[in-house]
Amino acid sequence: MTKDPADILTQSELSICRLKILGYTAKEIARFASVAPRTVEAHIQNSRTKLRARNSVHLATILLVSGAIKVTIEELTNTYLDNWA
């Protein structure tokens, strides 16, 4: 049985991957999450490694298809963080 990606990744990795899927840059995510951009990039790379994703698109597909991350069409229109800050 394959493990659920939500059980493999940390909450921080899932949160950062979710924001990346929504289209935000590492710099934008870092500002909202109060971390360094390199930390954001490290979380994304660690997520790719843990899930054996070939690239960022593959990572996003794994997370979305598995249900580990859910997004709405409203969030994809980049209104999510505009109201979050």
Biopython code that builds the backbone (N, CA, C, O; Angstrom):
import numpy as np
from Bio.PDB.StructureBuilder import StructureBuilder

atoms = [
    (1, "MET", "N", (0.844, -1.186, 0.000)),
    (1, "MET", "CA", (0.000, 0.000, 0.000)),
    (1, "MET", "C", (0.890, 1.250, 0.000)),
    (1, "MET", "O", (1.840, 1.343, 0.777)),
    (2, "THR", "N", (0.583, 2.169, -0.844)),
    (2, "THR", "CA", (1.339, 3.409, -0.942)),
    (2, "THR", "C", (0.866, 4.387, 0.126)),
    (2, "THR", "O", (-0.330, 4.519, 0.386)),
    (3, "LYS", "N", (1.829, 5.066, 0.737)),
    (3, "LYS", "CA", (1.481, 6.058, 1.754)),
    (3, "LYS", "C", (0.849, 7.292, 1.107)),
    (3, "LYS", "O", (1.165, 7.655, -0.026)),
    (4, "ASP", "N", (-0.036, 7.911, 1.851)),
    (4, "ASP", "CA", (-0.678, 9.149, 1.428)),
    (4, "ASP", "C", (0.346, 10.282, 1.515)),
    (4, "ASP", "O", (1.020, 10.422, 2.536)),
    (5, "PRO", "N", (0.474, 11.092, 0.461)),
    (5, "PRO", "CA", (1.422, 12.219, 0.519)),
    (5, "PRO", "C", (1.201, 13.132, 1.716)),
    (5, "PRO", "O", (2.150, 13.730, 2.222)),
    (6, "ALA", "N", (-0.037, 13.245, 2.172)),
    (6, "ALA", "CA", (-0.317, 14.084, 3.332)),
    (6, "ALA", "C", (0.329, 13.524, 4.597)),
    (6, "ALA", "O", (0.578, 14.265, 5.549)),
    (7, "ASP", "N", (0.599, 12.219, 4.610)),
    (7, "ASP", "CA", (1.264, 11.597, 5.752)),
    (7, "ASP", "C", (2.782, 11.650, 5.631)),
    (7, "ASP", "O", (3.494, 11.490, 6.623)),
    (8, "ILE", "N", (3.272, 11.873, 4.428)),
    (8, "ILE", "CA", (4.713, 11.889, 4.176)),
    (8, "ILE", "C", (5.302, 13.284, 4.390)),
    (8, "ILE", "O", (6.386, 13.423, 4.958)),
    (9, "LEU", "N", (4.595, 14.301, 3.940)),
    (9, "LEU", "CA", (5.092, 15.679, 4.030)),
    (9, "LEU", "C", (4.713, 16.314, 5.361)),
    (9, "LEU", "O", (3.707, 15.959, 5.976)),
    (10, "THR", "N", (5.539, 17.259, 5.788)),
    (10, "THR", "CA", (5.212, 18.017, 7.000)),
    (10, "THR", "C", (4.113, 19.022, 6.671)),
    (10, "THR", "O", (3.831, 19.294, 5.504)),
    (11, "GLN", "N", (3.505, 19.562, 7.703)),
    (11, "GLN", "CA", (2.464, 20.570, 7.494)),
    (11, "GLN", "C", (3.043, 21.799, 6.792)),
    (11, "GLN", "O", (2.381, 22.395, 5.942)),
    (12, "SER", "N", (4.265, 22.178, 7.140)),
    (12, "SER", "CA", (4.916, 23.320, 6.490)),
    (12, "SER", "C", (5.130, 23.051, 5.001)),
    (12, "SER", "O", (4.884, 23.921, 4.165)),
    (13, "GLU", "N", (5.590, 21.843, 4.676)),
    (13, "GLU", "CA", (5.802, 21.494, 3.271)),
    (13, "GLU", "C", (4.488, 21.526, 2.502)),
    (13, "GLU", "O", (4.435, 22.040, 1.385)),
    (14, "LEU", "N", (3.422, 20.979, 3.095)),
    (14, "LEU", "CA", (2.115, 20.993, 2.434)),
    (14, "LEU", "C", (1.613, 22.419, 2.227)),
    (14, "LEU", "O", (1.101, 22.753, 1.159)),
    (15, "SER", "N", (1.761, 23.247, 3.237)),
    (15, "SER", "CA", (1.286, 24.639, 3.132)),
    (15, "SER", "C", (2.038, 25.400, 2.051)),
    (15, "SER", "O", (1.436, 26.132, 1.266)),
    (16, "ILE", "N", (3.336, 25.228, 2.014)),
    (16, "ILE", "CA", (4.141, 25.937, 1.017)),
    (16, "ILE", "C", (3.865, 25.399, -0.380)),
    (16, "ILE", "O", (3.776, 26.173, -1.332)),
    (17, "CYS", "N", (3.730, 24.093, -0.514)),
    (17, "CYS", "CA", (3.397, 23.519, -1.831)),
    (17, "CYS", "C", (2.036, 24.023, -2.309)),
    (17, "CYS", "O", (1.851, 24.293, -3.496)),
    (18, "ARG", "N", (1.098, 24.147, -1.392)),
    (18, "ARG", "CA", (-0.237, 24.645, -1.752)),
    (18, "ARG", "C", (-0.148, 26.066, -2.316)),
    (18, "ARG", "O", (-0.764, 26.376, -3.335)),
    (19, "LEU", "N", (0.614, 26.913, -1.651)),
    (19, "LEU", "CA", (0.767, 28.287, -2.132)),
    (19, "LEU", "C", (1.486, 28.318, -3.480)),
    (19, "LEU", "O", (1.163, 29.132, -4.346)),
    (20, "LYS", "N", (2.455, 27.432, -3.648)),
    (20, "LYS", "CA", (3.169, 27.352, -4.932)),
    (20, "LYS", "C", (2.207, 26.916, -6.042)),
    (20, "LYS", "O", (2.243, 27.458, -7.147)),
    (21, "ILE", "N", (1.356, 25.947, -5.748)),
    (21, "ILE", "CA", (0.348, 25.499, -6.715)),
    (21, "ILE", "C", (-0.590, 26.643, -7.082)),
    (21, "ILE", "O", (-1.056, 26.733, -8.217)),
    (22, "LEU", "N", (-0.860, 27.506, -6.125)),
    (22, "LEU", "CA", (-1.726, 28.660, -6.389)),
    (22, "LEU", "C", (-1.034, 29.732, -7.228)),
    (22, "LEU", "O", (-1.659, 30.721, -7.611)),
    (23, "GLY", "N", (0.247, 29.540, -7.512)),
    (23, "GLY", "CA", (0.937, 30.433, -8.429)),
    (23, "GLY", "C", (1.835, 31.475, -7.803)),
    (23, "GLY", "O", (2.349, 32.345, -8.505)),
    (24, "TYR", "N", (2.035, 31.409, -6.504)),
    (24, "TYR", "CA", (2.874, 32.403, -5.851)),
    (24, "TYR", "C", (4.349, 32.044, -5.963)),
    (24, "TYR", "O", (4.708, 30.867, -5.997)),
    (25, "THR", "N", (5.189, 33.050, -6.020)),
    (25, "THR", "CA", (6.636, 32.851, -6.108)),
    (25, "THR", "C", (7.192, 32.528, -4.725)),
    (25, "THR", "O", (6.523, 32.729, -3.711)),
    (26, "ALA", "N", (8.412, 32.032, -4.697)),
    (26, "ALA", "CA", (9.066, 31.733, -3.426)),
    (26, "ALA", "C", (9.184, 32.988, -2.570)),
    (26, "ALA", "O", (9.027, 32.936, -1.350)),
    (27, "LYS", "N", (9.460, 34.109, -3.214)),
    (27, "LYS", "CA", (9.595, 35.366, -2.483)),
    (27, "LYS", "C", (8.260, 35.793, -1.857)),
    (27, "LYS", "O", (8.223, 36.238, -0.710)),
    (28, "GLU", "N", (7.173, 35.654, -2.612)),
    (28, "GLU", "CA", (5.844, 35.999, -2.087)),
    (28, "GLU", "C", (5.456, 35.074, -0.942)),
    (28, "GLU", "O", (4.958, 35.527, 0.089)),
    (29, "ILE", "N", (5.683, 33.791, -1.124)),
    (29, "ILE", "CA", (5.349, 32.812, -0.083)),
    (29, "ILE", "C", (6.172, 33.096, 1.166)),
    (29, "ILE", "O", (5.644, 33.046, 2.278)),
    (30, "ALA", "N", (7.438, 33.390, 1.000)),
    (30, "ALA", "CA", (8.314, 33.681, 2.138)),
    (30, "ALA", "C", (7.790, 34.868, 2.939)),
    (30, "ALA", "O", (7.795, 34.851, 4.170)),
    (31, "ARG", "N", (7.344, 35.886, 2.235)),
    (31, "ARG", "CA", (6.820, 37.070, 2.920)),
    (31, "ARG", "C", (5.576, 36.719, 3.745)),
    (31, "ARG", "O", (5.463, 37.136, 4.897)),
    (32, "PHE", "N", (4.656, 35.967, 3.170)),
    (32, "PHE", "CA", (3.430, 35.613, 3.877)),
    (32, "PHE", "C", (3.675, 34.607, 4.996)),
    (32, "PHE", "O", (2.995, 34.648, 6.022)),
    (33, "ALA", "N", (4.635, 33.708, 4.812)),
    (33, "ALA", "CA", (4.908, 32.664, 5.806)),
    (33, "ALA", "C", (5.966, 33.085, 6.823)),
    (33, "ALA", "O", (6.263, 32.336, 7.754)),
    (34, "SER", "N", (6.528, 34.261, 6.656)),
    (34, "SER", "CA", (7.571, 34.780, 7.550)),
    (34, "SER", "C", (8.785, 33.859, 7.626)),
    (34, "SER", "O", (9.298, 33.557, 8.704)),
    (35, "VAL", "N", (9.225, 33.422, 6.445)),
    (35, "VAL", "CA", (10.439, 32.615, 6.325)),
    (35, "VAL", "C", (11.261, 33.173, 5.174)),
    (35, "VAL", "O", (10.796, 34.039, 4.432)),
    (36, "ALA", "N", (12.474, 32.681, 5.029)),
    (36, "ALA", "CA", (13.339, 33.115, 3.934)),
    (36, "ALA", "C", (12.923, 32.414, 2.633)),
    (36, "ALA", "O", (12.439, 31.283, 2.668)),
    (37, "PRO", "N", (13.110, 33.081, 1.491)),
    (37, "PRO", "CA", (12.808, 32.441, 0.207)),
    (37, "PRO", "C", (13.542, 31.115, 0.021)),
    (37, "PRO", "O", (13.002, 30.186, -0.580)),
    (38, "ARG", "N", (14.763, 31.022, 0.530)),
    (38, "ARG", "CA", (15.509, 29.752, 0.424)),
    (38, "ARG", "C", (14.841, 28.639, 1.226)),
    (38, "ARG", "O", (14.925, 27.469, 0.853)),
    (39, "THR", "N", (14.183, 28.995, 2.320)),
    (39, "THR", "CA", (13.444, 28.008, 3.102)),
    (39, "THR", "C", (12.266, 27.483, 2.293)),
    (39, "THR", "O", (11.981, 26.285, 2.302)),
    (40, "VAL", "N", (11.588, 28.380, 1.599)),
    (40, "VAL", "CA", (10.478, 27.979, 0.726)),
    (40, "VAL", "C", (10.985, 27.012, -0.340)),
    (40, "VAL", "O", (10.393, 25.955, -0.561)),
    (41, "GLU", "N", (12.063, 27.373, -0.988)),
    (41, "GLU", "CA", (12.638, 26.518, -2.034)),
    (41, "GLU", "C", (13.076, 25.169, -1.463)),
    (41, "GLU", "O", (12.924, 24.140, -2.121)),
    (42, "ALA", "N", (13.615, 25.169, -0.250)),
    (42, "ALA", "CA", (14.042, 23.919, 0.386)),
    (42, "ALA", "C", (12.841, 23.024, 0.683)),
    (42, "ALA", "O", (12.910, 21.811, 0.483)),
    (43, "HIS", "N", (11.749, 23.606, 1.156)),
    (43, "HIS", "CA", (10.530, 22.826, 1.422)),
    (43, "HIS", "C", (9.998, 22.196, 0.134)),
    (43, "HIS", "O", (9.567, 21.043, 0.132)),
    (44, "ILE", "N", (10.031, 22.949, -0.945)),
    (44, "ILE", "CA", (9.544, 22.417, -2.224)),
    (44, "ILE", "C", (10.452, 21.293, -2.701)),
    (44, "ILE", "O", (9.967, 20.254, -3.150)),
    (45, "GLN", "N", (11.758, 21.488, -2.610)),
    (45, "GLN", "CA", (12.699, 20.449, -3.026)),
    (45, "GLN", "C", (12.574, 19.214, -2.144)),
    (45, "GLN", "O", (12.598, 18.091, -2.647)),
    (46, "ASN", "N", (12.441, 19.405, -0.845)),
    (46, "ASN", "CA", (12.267, 18.268, 0.065)),
    (46, "ASN", "C", (10.988, 17.499, -0.266)),
    (46, "ASN", "O", (10.965, 16.269, -0.207)),
    (47, "SER", "N", (9.938, 18.219, -0.609)),
    (47, "SER", "CA", (8.669, 17.586, -0.984)),
    (47, "SER", "C", (8.842, 16.765, -2.250)),
    (47, "SER", "O", (8.352, 15.639, -2.340)),
    (48, "ARG", "N", (9.541, 17.333, -3.231)),
    (48, "ARG", "CA", (9.794, 16.595, -4.477)),
    (48, "ARG", "C", (10.579, 15.322, -4.204)),
    (48, "ARG", "O", (10.269, 14.262, -4.749)),
    (49, "THR", "N", (11.593, 15.432, -3.361)),
    (49, "THR", "CA", (12.432, 14.272, -3.042)),
    (49, "THR", "C", (11.619, 13.197, -2.317)),
    (49, "THR", "O", (11.674, 12.024, -2.686)),
    (50, "LYS", "N", (10.870, 13.592, -1.294)),
    (50, "LYS", "CA", (10.089, 12.640, -0.512)),
    (50, "LYS", "C", (9.056, 11.901, -1.366)),
    (50, "LYS", "O", (8.816, 10.710, -1.167)),
    (51, "LEU", "N", (8.446, 12.617, -2.319)),
    (51, "LEU", "CA", (7.393, 12.009, -3.145)),
    (51, "LEU", "C", (7.920, 11.482, -4.472)),
    (51, "LEU", "O", (7.160, 10.977, -5.299)),
    (52, "ARG", "N", (9.238, 11.607, -4.668)),
    (52, "ARG", "CA", (9.890, 11.158, -5.899)),
    (52, "ARG", "C", (9.285, 11.803, -7.146)),
    (52, "ARG", "O", (9.141, 11.168, -8.191)),
    (53, "ALA", "N", (8.939, 13.075, -7.005)),
    (53, "ALA", "CA", (8.383, 13.831, -8.134)),
    (53, "ALA", "C", (9.519, 14.257, -9.057)),
    (53, "ALA", "O", (10.571, 14.693, -8.589)),
    (54, "ARG", "N", (9.314, 14.132, -10.351)),
    (54, "ARG", "CA", (10.348, 14.460, -11.340)),
    (54, "ARG", "C", (10.575, 15.957, -11.487)),
    (54, "ARG", "O", (11.681, 16.397, -11.802)),
    (55, "ASN", "N", (9.521, 16.738, -11.257)),
    (55, "ASN", "CA", (9.610, 18.192, -11.377)),
    (55, "ASN", "C", (8.445, 18.802, -10.596)),
    (55, "ASN", "O", (7.662, 18.082, -9.976)),
    (56, "SER", "N", (8.337, 20.113, -10.629)),
    (56, "SER", "CA", (7.292, 20.793, -9.857)),
    (56, "SER", "C", (5.889, 20.472, -10.350)),
    (56, "SER", "O", (4.956, 20.389, -9.551)),
    (57, "VAL", "N", (5.729, 20.293, -11.645)),
    (57, "VAL", "CA", (4.413, 19.947, -12.187)),
    (57, "VAL", "C", (4.004, 18.556, -11.706)),
    (57, "VAL", "O", (2.854, 18.334, -11.329)),
    (58, "HIS", "N", (4.951, 17.632, -11.723)),
    (58, "HIS", "CA", (4.679, 16.282, -11.236)),
    (58, "HIS", "C", (4.318, 16.326, -9.755)),
    (58, "HIS", "O", (3.400, 15.628, -9.324)),
    (59, "LEU", "N", (5.025, 17.135, -8.974)),
    (59, "LEU", "CA", (4.724, 17.296, -7.550)),
    (59, "LEU", "C", (3.301, 17.809, -7.361)),
    (59, "LEU", "O", (2.544, 17.261, -6.559)),
    (60, "ALA", "N", (2.938, 18.845, -8.086)),
    (60, "ALA", "CA", (1.595, 19.412, -7.983)),
    (60, "ALA", "C", (0.538, 18.371, -8.344)),
    (60, "ALA", "O", (-0.494, 18.274, -7.681)),
    (61, "THR", "N", (0.794, 17.603, -9.384)),
    (61, "THR", "CA", (-0.152, 16.571, -9.811)),
    (61, "THR", "C", (-0.335, 15.519, -8.728)),
    (61, "THR", "O", (-1.462, 15.129, -8.422)),
    (62, "ILE", "N", (0.762, 15.061, -8.151)),
    (62, "ILE", "CA", (0.683, 14.058, -7.078)),
    (62, "ILE", "C", (-0.161, 14.592, -5.924)),
    (62, "ILE", "O", (-1.034, 13.890, -5.415)),
    (63, "LEU", "N", (0.096, 15.818, -5.517)),
    (63, "LEU", "CA", (-0.600, 16.397, -4.372)),
    (63, "LEU", "C", (-2.084, 16.642, -4.649)),
    (63, "LEU", "O", (-2.924, 16.419, -3.777)),
    (64, "LEU", "N", (-2.401, 17.094, -5.842)),
    (64, "LEU", "CA", (-3.795, 17.371, -6.175)),
    (64, "LEU", "C", (-4.600, 16.091, -6.407)),
    (64, "LEU", "O", (-5.716, 15.960, -5.903)),
    (65, "VAL", "N", (-4.043, 15.155, -7.160)),
    (65, "VAL", "CA", (-4.759, 13.910, -7.462)),
    (65, "VAL", "C", (-4.970, 13.076, -6.197)),
    (65, "VAL", "O", (-6.012, 12.440, -6.038)),
    (66, "SER", "N", (-3.994, 13.079, -5.308)),
    (66, "SER", "CA", (-4.111, 12.302, -4.070)),
    (66, "SER", "C", (-5.100, 12.931, -3.086)),
    (66, "SER", "O", (-5.578, 12.267, -2.166)),
    (67, "GLY", "N", (-5.403, 14.216, -3.290)),
    (67, "GLY", "CA", (-6.276, 14.915, -2.361)),
    (67, "GLY", "C", (-5.540, 15.493, -1.166)),
    (67, "GLY", "O", (-6.165, 16.024, -0.248)),
    (68, "ALA", "N", (-4.211, 15.393, -1.171)),
    (68, "ALA", "CA", (-3.422, 15.952, -0.067)),
    (68, "ALA", "C", (-3.560, 17.468, -0.028)),
    (68, "ALA", "O", (-3.479, 18.083, 1.035)),
    (69, "ILE", "N", (-3.769, 18.060, -1.193)),
    (69, "ILE", "CA", (-3.995, 19.504, -1.303)),
    (69, "ILE", "C", (-5.237, 19.718, -2.153)),
    (69, "ILE", "O", (-5.410, 19.100, -3.203)),
    (70, "LYS", "N", (-6.090, 20.602, -1.676)),
    (70, "LYS", "CA", (-7.292, 20.964, -2.423)),
    (70, "LYS", "C", (-7.272, 22.469, -2.660)),
    (70, "LYS", "O", (-6.907, 23.241, -1.774)),
    (71, "VAL", "N", (-7.662, 22.875, -3.849)),
    (71, "VAL", "CA", (-7.770, 24.292, -4.169)),
    (71, "VAL", "C", (-9.095, 24.534, -4.875)),
    (71, "VAL", "O", (-9.662, 23.640, -5.504)),
    (72, "THR", "N", (-9.570, 25.765, -4.753)),
    (72, "THR", "CA", (-10.805, 26.148, -5.438)),
    (72, "THR", "C", (-10.456, 27.057, -6.613)),
    (72, "THR", "O", (-9.352, 27.597, -6.691)),
    (73, "ILE", "N", (-11.395, 27.213, -7.507)),
    (73, "ILE", "CA", (-11.180, 28.093, -8.654)),
    (73, "ILE", "C", (-10.979, 29.532, -8.187)),
    (73, "ILE", "O", (-10.223, 30.280, -8.807)),
    (74, "GLU", "N", (-11.633, 29.922, -7.121)),
    (74, "GLU", "CA", (-11.456, 31.283, -6.586)),
    (74, "GLU", "C", (-10.020, 31.496, -6.121)),
    (74, "GLU", "O", (-9.443, 32.563, -6.331)),
    (75, "GLU", "N", (-9.456, 30.488, -5.497)),
    (75, "GLU", "CA", (-8.072, 30.593, -5.040)),
    (75, "GLU", "C", (-7.114, 30.672, -6.226)),
    (75, "GLU", "O", (-6.096, 31.361, -6.162)),
    (76, "LEU", "N", (-7.435, 29.977, -7.288)),
    (76, "LEU", "CA", (-6.562, 29.997, -8.462)),
    (76, "LEU", "C", (-6.593, 31.332, -9.196)),
    (76, "LEU", "O", (-5.733, 31.593, -10.036)),
    (77, "THR", "N", (-7.560, 32.170, -8.894)),
    (77, "THR", "CA", (-7.616, 33.486, -9.526)),
    (77, "THR", "C", (-6.820, 34.522, -8.737)),
    (77, "THR", "O", (-6.972, 35.728, -8.935)),
    (78, "ASN", "N", (-5.965, 34.025, -7.837)),
    (78, "ASN", "CA", (-5.043, 34.864, -7.057)),
    (78, "ASN", "C", (-5.726, 35.850, -6.131)),
    (78, "ASN", "O", (-5.201, 36.937, -5.888)),
    (79, "THR", "N", (-6.886, 35.486, -5.610)),
    (79, "THR", "CA", (-7.530, 36.350, -4.619)),
    (79, "THR", "C", (-7.282, 35.843, -3.210)),
    (79, "THR", "O", (-7.574, 36.544, -2.241)),
    (80, "TYR", "N", (-6.752, 34.643, -3.082)),
    (80, "TYR", "CA", (-6.577, 34.014, -1.784)),
    (80, "TYR", "C", (-5.683, 34.828, -0.863)),
    (80, "TYR", "O", (-6.131, 35.242, 0.206)),
    (81, "LEU", "N", (-4.450, 35.067, -1.236)),
    (81, "LEU", "CA", (-3.524, 35.775, -0.355)),
    (81, "LEU", "C", (-3.820, 37.262, -0.266)),
    (81, "LEU", "O", (-3.453, 37.909, 0.715)),
    (82, "ASP", "N", (-4.475, 37.809, -1.272)),
    (82, "ASP", "CA", (-4.811, 39.221, -1.228)),
    (82, "ASP", "C", (-5.725, 39.511, -0.032)),
    (82, "ASP", "O", (-5.658, 40.590, 0.557)),
    (83, "ASN", "N", (-6.569, 38.552, 0.318)),
    (83, "ASN", "CA", (-7.483, 38.727, 1.448)),
    (83, "ASN", "C", (-6.917, 38.163, 2.744)),
    (83, "ASN", "O", (-7.465, 38.403, 3.820)),
    (84, "TRP", "N", (-5.822, 37.413, 2.645)),
    (84, "TRP", "CA", (-5.257, 36.729, 3.785)),
    (84, "TRP", "C", (-4.361, 37.645, 4.616)),
    (84, "TRP", "O", (-4.303, 37.513, 5.839)),
    (85, "ALA", "N", (-3.676, 38.555, 3.970)),
    (85, "ALA", "CA", (-2.685, 39.399, 4.640)),
    (85, "ALA", "C", (-3.309, 40.401, 5.593)),
    (85, "ALA", "O", (-2.594, 41.177, 6.227)),
]
sb = StructureBuilder()
sb.init_structure("model")
sb.init_model(0)
sb.init_chain("A")
sb.init_seg("    ")
for serial, (resi, resn, name, xyz) in enumerate(atoms, 1):
    if name == "N":
        sb.init_residue(resn, " ", resi, " ")
    sb.init_atom(name, np.array(xyz, "f"), 0.0, 1.0, " ", f" {name:<3s}", serial, name[0])
structure = sb.get_structure()
